[in-house]
Amino acid sequence: MMNAMDVPSKRSTLERRLDKLILLLFSILFLLCLTGAIGSGVFLNRKYWYLGLVSDVEQQYNPSNRFVVAILAFFTFVTLYSSIIPISLYVSIEMIKFIQSTQFINNDLNMYHRESNTCASARTSNLNEELGQIEYIFSDKTGTLTRNLMEFFKCSIGGVMYGTGITEIQRAAARRTGAPLGENKSSDDAIHEKGFNFDDRRLMRGGWRSEPNPETCKEFFRCLAICHTVLPEGEESPEKIVYQAASPDEAALVAAAKNFGFFFYRRSPTTIRVRESHVEKLGRIQEVEYEILNVLEFNSTRKRQSVICRYPNGRLVLYCKGADTVIYERMAERGNTVKDISREHLEKFGADGLRTLCLAYRDLDMNLYEAWNEKFIQAKSALRDREKKLDEVAELIEKDLILVGCTAIEDKLQEGVPTCIETLARAGLKIWVLTGDKLETAINIAYACSLISNDMKQFIISSDTKAIREVEDRGDPVETAEVIESWVREQLLASLIQAEDSERTRTGLELALVIDGRCLMHALDPDLRGTLLNLCLRCKAVVCCRVSPLQKAQVTSLIKDGAKKITLSIGDGANDVSMIQAAHVGVGISGQEGMQAVMASDFAIAQFRFLTDLLLVHGRWSYIRIAKVVSYFFYKNLSFTLTQFWFNCYTGFSGQRYYDDWFQSLYNVLFTALPVIVVGIFDKDVSARRSKQYPQLYMAGIKNSFFNWRVLAIWFISAIYQSLIFFYFPVSAGKSAQNSSGRLLGLWDMATVAFTCVVITVNLRLLMACSYLTVWHHVSVVSSIIAWFIFVLLYSGIRTALDRQENLYLVIFILLGTWYFWFSVLLVPIVSLLGDFLYQGLRRWFSPYDYEIIQEHDKYHHTSMPPDSDSNIEMMSMLENQPILSTEEQRRLAMAQLPRERSKHTGFSFDSPGFESFFAMQEGVASPHRSWDIARRASMQPRRKLSEGSSHSSRRSIF
């Protein structure tokens, strides 16, 4: 509920540009009608005696009142030229998008996650093409980049660090610095189970009793066992009990308490029962029942959780766990002797990529508690602003805390994340990580994800400086805010100057920005917002740490609204909902934190690595297809309408229709509808494998290379040229053409010839625009042309049978017996398409698109790679050493539904999302092959003779 907001109505960028195109078509329609109206008013004159413009002629043709003639002619032309507006375009686009979503995205086995039995899910069909134009990706970390499978790994108790394990982040950092770590051998006391992966003899199997601070250890373990909202299920034994927790963090902490000898096994609304190992004598078990008086729940603002409990001996204790920033602010001035050394341990845990949490307690006086509890009950009973009042009351008692230690939880990176990020980066996408982690953790996870490298220049803006800490210790929040703001301003300006110098000198040095939440809060102020935006746009990677859900949405809006870039946000939890809704495209991951992100998203996937297929394959294909469909609709309607315009210019702007009404009505619905839908569904420039092998192809979508005003202008010129051919050739032939009876062909004869040429030409022109022809392309085009002939034969016959005076009386039957008709049907399409053929040939030869170079290479250079299949099940099975799936198994996998929530307790997480990572090679993921530089044109390469013969010796190749 804290992340609830009005669900935004999202439309793709291409669809918004389509609105502008429709406005342009309306403008063209207005100009055509205005030109016709003026021409009609000017042309009418009584000197044309054959028009019969006598004195009693109706006002529509009265030369004495030319203004009225022009006005009435204007509306006549509106009805005549209205076909220029592609009303059927939106219907066709929606049909295409729906099929793309349901049949291709949802059923792509390359995005199927076998472990969770989850397929990709397109929750909307409005944004398919938007996936092909994404420039910025904003990603959460826990459950998105990581697996969200938390394991208790290390801890610090009373100023002593425990845990001997080595994280993958440590190994990655060691490799980066050239100092590899030795192997870490587990001891016999090590325990590795779900939620717990800890090894240290000093604490395991009761060893903590021999430590210098056993009482502190006991408080630490009791805080873990009591301060939570976990529900135990199953048998009350350590081996068989199952913990149902609101988040993996809580389950890991309670599992740690169990393995340390403080086994939580039962709870009621007011009590918690813990089976504790006796302190004085090893092996004795003591079952203790703690009375839970109050639970101060966690939220993203508080960043902490507290429980007030009563011991059996009457002791009142407040146990609190939360982010180090909020715990340190509420510590007592005395009694926290381990404050500084614990801070060092926290920094060490963060640098190792671990998720940190501070534990503290406070002994309460009964009178103090009773006075506070009255205020708590009043706040809890409030009808208005209940959450706010509860937070205010909690502040009154969550103070003067005694720090007992901190925990460090490990969360590993998802499979294939580094490779995916590297691929997306080569595709021209800029990836930002927005996380609640500590600064050191965020930097290390960025290194492990290949988001940041040693070759980058890093700008680090952090509020964790000595000067700011000194101001904080004085306890003046106003002074602290002023100092932080001044510091942020100074750092932003200095970083921007360095970034501009690097850009101006063209050193080629890539930039990265790391900023924490407190600095980001001031950087997002209106006076610094522009500076932050300019700096971010010059950086290849940005990492925002210690950020709240609201700040995630603000950063997304900064690029979306400030830079006008197309953005995508991806996350898996409730705290990512606002970020997902703020972006142009929201992607939810069905992970361990429930389905809140999925329910608020536009697309849902099971793993971060599936973004490669979603964007580079389906997104790019959808963008190219929709761009072709819209451009083609613009072309075919304009060429058809202009033919009528030229005819009216020829007839003195009389308003006479050139085509029969039924011809005009069925032009978009029947004779040209099916081929364009087939293209929108099946057309693709290169295969899915090639799309991922050459991610640079995606840059065409970022630059909007296939749907810009230059491309539309070429289609516009083609439409004008072809409309002149459609009009001039049949009319010129009609001046001397004769039927079998020796009579000249009339208006409807020439109109039928012209319409036949239009239908054939525009359908063949669509085939020229296709990059990938299937049997469906040929069937749809041939069917549309045949449909025209069948219709005109039936229509002419029916009209003849009903009324011999109709315009189309035996027209088609007469035309079929003349050589003029067949010669025109052959000549007009050839002449009309000659200009497009020459333009496409010359452009492909001298200035080809990147995908055309790959097409040439695939055609003339045979490689040893296996034949491509977009969702090649056999290939996938061989790669995974799995047997080939049967047809029924394939269908089951393809139609698998998203899993439901595994637990009703979801959506709870603490301040620092999980963090832990490893390089791709760490998990056996092969490093990506170096892609060919497809941006380099063939003219920059020496020409080679192909083995097929000298006929192809002048072809260009990028290889």
VEXBAGU-413348 format. One record per residue (C-alpha): residue in one letter; x, y, z. Coordinates in steps of 0.5 Angstrom, whole numbers, plus 500, padded with zeros to 3 digits. Layout:
N
AXYZ
...
***
This chain:
959
M500500500
M506505501
N508504494
A501505491
M499510486
D495511480
V496506475
P499510469
S497510462
K503508458
R503509450
S509508446
T514513443
L512511436
E505511437
R505518440
R509520433
L504516429
D499521432
K503527429
L503523423
I496523423
L496530424
L500531418
L495527414
F490531416
S494537414
I495534407
L488533407
F486540408
L491542403
L488538398
C481540399
L483547399
T487547393
G481543390
A476548392
I480554390
G481551383
S473549382
G471556384
V476559379
F475554373
L467554373
N466559367
R460560363
K465560357
Y465552357
W458552354
Y458544354
L458544361
G451547361
L452553366
V446556364
S442562369
D438557373
V444552375
E444550382
Q448554387
Q454548387
Y456550380
N454557379
P459561376
S456568379
N457565386
R464563386
F465563394
V459558395
V462554389
A468553393
I465552400
L461546397
A467544393
F471543399
F466539403
T465535396
F473534396
V473532404
T469526402
L473524396
Y480524399
S478522406
S481515404
I488518406
I486518413
P488510415
I482509420
S484501419
L491502421
Y490502429
V486496428
S491493424
I497495429
E493492435
M492486432
I499485430
K501487437
F497482440
I499476436
Q506479438
S505479445
T501472446
Q504468441
F512470440
I514473447
N509469452
N511463448
D519464447
L523458450
N529462450
M526466456
Y523460460
H526459467
R526451468
E527452475
S521456477
N517453471
T516461469
C515463462
A515471460
S509474460
A507481456
R502484460
T500489455
S501490448
N501497447
L509497448
N512492444
E516497439
E518501445
L522495447
G526496441
Q528503443
I530503450
E536507452
Y536507459
I535501464
F534502471
S535496475
D534494483
K539489485
T536484490
G532479487
T533483480
L541482479
T541477485
R538471487
N534474493
L536467497
M539470503
E544466507
F547468514
F555469513
K558473518
C557477524
S560482529
I559482536
G561486541
G567489537
V569482535
M568480528
Y566472526
G566468520
T571465516
G568465509
I570468503
T565471498
E565472491
I565479491
Q572478495
R575474490
A572478484
A576484488
A582480489
R582478481
R581485480
T587488484
G592482482
A592479489
P588472488
L586469495
G587462497
E582457498
N578457504
K577450507
S571449512
S571447519
D568441522
D563445525
A561449519
I553448518
H550450511
E543450510
K538454507
G539461510
F545459514
N552459511
F557460517
D563458519
D567460525
R569455531
R569461536
L561461536
M559454533
R556449537
G556453544
G563456543
W561463544
R561461552
S568461552
E568468548
P570474552
N563477551
P558471552
E553476555
T553480549
C553474545
K547472548
E543479547
F545478540
F542471539
R536473543
C535479539
L535475533
A530470536
I525475538
C525481534
H522479528
T515477525
V517470523
L511464523
P514457525
E511451521
G511444522
E514440527
E518443533
S525440532
P531444529
E531439523
K524439521
I521446522
V520451517
Y520458517
Q515463514
A518470513
A516476510
S523476507
P529472506
D533476511
E528475517
A528467515
A536467515
L537471521
V532466525
A535460522
A542463525
A539464532
K537457531
N544454529
F547458535
G543455540
F537459541
F531456537
F525459536
Y519454535
R513457537
R509463537
S502466539
P499473538
T502475545
T508470546
I514467543
R518461545
V525460545
R529453546
E536456549
S542453550
H544454558
V549458559
E553455565
K553448563
L554445556
G548441554
R542443558
I536446554
Q532451557
E525453554
V524460555
E517464554
Y518471552
E511476552
I511480546
L508487548
N509491542
V511490535
L514496532
E514494524
F518496519
N517500513
S522504508
T522510512
R523507519
K528502516
R528498522
Q524494526
S523493534
V520489539
I518490546
C518484550
R518482558
Y522476560
P520471565
N523475571
G520481569
R525484565
L523489560
V527490553
L526493547
Y530489541
C531493535
K534491528
G535496522
A540500518
D546502521
T544509519
V538509523
I541505529
Y547509530
E543516530
R539513536
M545510540
A546512547
E552517549
R554512554
G555505553
N557504546
T564502547
V564498540
K561504536
D567505532
I570498531
S563496529
R563501524
E569499521
H566492521
L560494517
E565497512
K569491511
F562487510
G560492505
A566492501
D565484501
G559485498
L555483504
R548485506
T549489513
L544490519
C545493526
L542490532
A541494539
Y537493545
R535498551
D532496558
L526499559
D523502566
M516500567
N513507569
L517509562
Y514504558
E507504561
A507512560
W509510553
N504505551
E498509553
K501514547
F502508543
I495505544
Q492512542
A496512536
K494505534
S487507535
A487513531
L482514525
R487519521
D494519519
R495512523
E502510520
K505517521
K502517529
L505510530
D512513527
E512519531
V510515538
A516510536
E521515536
L520516543
I522510545
E527508540
K533511543
D538511548
L540504544
I546499546
L549496540
V551489541
G553488534
C551487526
T550481521
A552480514
I548476509
E550474503
D546474496
K549471490
L548474483
Q543471478
E546466473
G548470466
V548477469
P555479467
T554477460
C547480460
I550487462
E556487457
T551485452
L546490453
A552495454
R555493447
A548495444
G548502446
L544501453
K546505459
I545501465
W544504472
V543500479
L539503484
T540500491
G539501498
D546498499
K552501502
L557505498
E562500498
T557494496
A554498491
I561499488
N563492488
I557489485
A558494480
Y565491478
A562484479
C556485474
S561488469
L558495470
I564499472
S571497470
N578499472
D578503465
M573508468
K574514471
Q569514477
F566520481
I564518488
I559523491
S558520498
S555523505
D560519509
T566524510
K569526516
A567533516
I559531515
R560526521
E563531525
V557536524
E552530525
D555529532
R553536534
G546534533
D543540529
P539537523
V539544519
E546545520
T547538517
A543539511
E546545509
V553542510
I551536505
E548541500
S554545500
W558539499
V554536494
R554542490
E561542490
Q562535488
L557535482
L560542479
A567539480
S565532477
L561536471
I567540469
Q572534469
A567530465
E566536460
D574536459
S574529458
E569530452
R572536449
T579533449
R576526446
T580522451
G575516450
L575515457
E569512460
L565515466
A561512472
L558516477
V556513484
I552517489
D548515495
G541517498
R543523502
C547526497
L542524492
M536528496
H540534495
A542533488
L535532486
D533539488
P531544483
D537548483
L542542482
R537538478
G540540471
T547539474
L546532476
L542531469
N548533465
L553529469
C549523469
L548524461
R556524460
C556517464
K556510462
A554507468
V551510474
V550507481
C545510486
C546507493
R542508500
V536510496
S529509498
P523507493
L521514492
Q528516490
K528511485
A522513482
Q525520482
V531518478
T527515473
S523521472
L530525471
I532521465
K525520462
D522527463
G529531464
A533528458
K527525454
K530519453
I526512453
T527508459
L526501462
S525500470
I526493472
G525490479
D522484483
G519487490
A514492492
N519497493
D520497486
V513499484
S514506483
M520506479
I517501475
Q511505474
A515511473
A519509467
H516508459
V517500460
G516497467
V519490467
G517485473
I521479476
S517474479
G522472485
Q522471492
E518477494
G512476491
M508478485
Q507486487
A512488482
V510483476
M503486477
A505493476
S509491470
D508491463
F512485462
A514480466
I520475466
A523470471
Q531472470
F535478469
R539475463
F532474459
L532482458
T537480452
D532476448
L526481450
L530487448
L535485443
V530480439
H523481440
G523489442
R528490436
W523486431
S517489434
Y520496433
I522495425
R515491424
I511497427
A515502423
K514498416
V507498418
V506505419
S510507413
Y507503409
F500505411
F502512410
Y505510403
K499506400
N493511402
L497517400
S498514393
F491512392
T488519394
L493523390
T491519384
Q484522385
F487528386
W490528379
F484526376
N480532379
C486537377
Y485533370
T477535370
G477542372
F476540380
S469538378
G469533384
Q468527380
R470521383
Y475517379
Y474510383
D467506384
D465507392
W466500393
F473500390
Q475506395
S471503401
L474496400
Y481498399
N484498406
V479493408
L480487403
F485488398
T491491402
A490489409
L492482410
P499483407
V501488412
I499484418
V503478415
V509483415
G508486422
I507479425
F513475421
D518480418
K525480421
D531483418
V536478422
S535472426
A534471433
R541468434
R544474430
S541479434
K544477440
Q551476436
Y551483434
P548487439
Q550493436
L544492431
Y540495437
M542502436
A538503430
G532503435
I535508440
K537513434
N530511431
S533510424
F527506421
F521511423
N524518422
W522524418
R527522413
V524515412
L517518411
A519523406
I522517402
W515514402
F512520401
I516522394
S515514392
A507515393
I507522389
Y511519384
Q507512383
S500516384
L502520377
I504513374
F497510376
F493516373
Y497518367
F498512364
P491509364
V488516362
S493516356
A492510354
G484511354
K485517349
S486511344
A484505347
Q479501344
N475495346
S473489341
S467493338
G472499336
R469504341
L474508346
L474506353
G471510358
L472513365
W470507369
D474503364
M480507365
A479507373
T478500373
V485499370
A488504374
F485501381
T488494378
C495497377
V494500384
V492494388
I498490384
T503495385
V502497393
N502489394
L508488390
R512494394
L510491401
L514485398
M520490397
A520492404
C520486407
S527483409
Y525476411
L520472406
T516466408
V510463405
W505467408
H508473405
H507470398
V500467400
S497474403
V500478397
V497473392
S491472395
S489480396
I491481388
I486475387
A481477391
W481484387
F479480381
I474475384
F471481387
V471486381
L468480377
L462478382
Y461486383
S461487375
G456481374
I451483380
R451490378
T450488371
A444484373
L441489377
D441495373
R444495366
Q445503367
E450502372
N457505371
L460498372
Y456495366
L460489364
V467493365
I471488367
F469483362
I470488356
L477490359
L479483360
G478482352
T483488350
W490488350
Y491495353
F488492360
W494487360
F499491357
S497496363
V497491368
L504489366
L507496365
V504500370
P507496376
I514496373
V515503372
S512505378
L516500382
L523502378
G524508382
D524504389
F528499386
L533503384
Y533507390
Q534501395
G539498390
L543504390
R542505398
R544498399
W550498395
F553505397
S550506404
P547500407
Y544499414
D548494419
Y543489418
E544489411
I551487411
I550481416
Q545479411
E550479405
H555476409
D550470411
K548469404
Y555469401
H559467407
H558460409
T560459416
S560452421
M555455425
P548451426
P542453422
D538458426
S532457429
D529463433
S526458439
N530452437
I528447442
E533441439
M539446440
M537448447
S536441449
M543439446
L546445450
E543443456
N544436455
Q537434456
P533430451
I529433446
L522434448
S516431445
T511436442
E506435448
E512437453
Q514443448
R507445448
R507445456
L513449457
A511454452
M504455455
A506455462
Q503460467
L507465472
P507461479
R503464484
E506467491
R509461495
S507465501
K502470504
H508473508
T511477502
G513484501
F518485507
S525487507
F530492510
D534497508
S540494504
P537489499
G542483498
F548484495
E553479492
S556478485
F561474481
F564474474
A561470469
M567465469
Q566464476
E559460475
G562457468
V559462464
A563463458
S565470456
P562473450
H565472444
R568479441
S563481436
W564484429
D564491428
I558492424
A558499424
R564499420
R562500413
A565495408
S568501404
M573501410
Q575494408
P579491402
R575488397
R575480397
K573475392
L568470394
S569463393
E562463389
G565466383
S567473380
S560475380
H560477387
S567480387
S565487388
R560485394
R562488400
S563485407
I565487414
F568481415
***
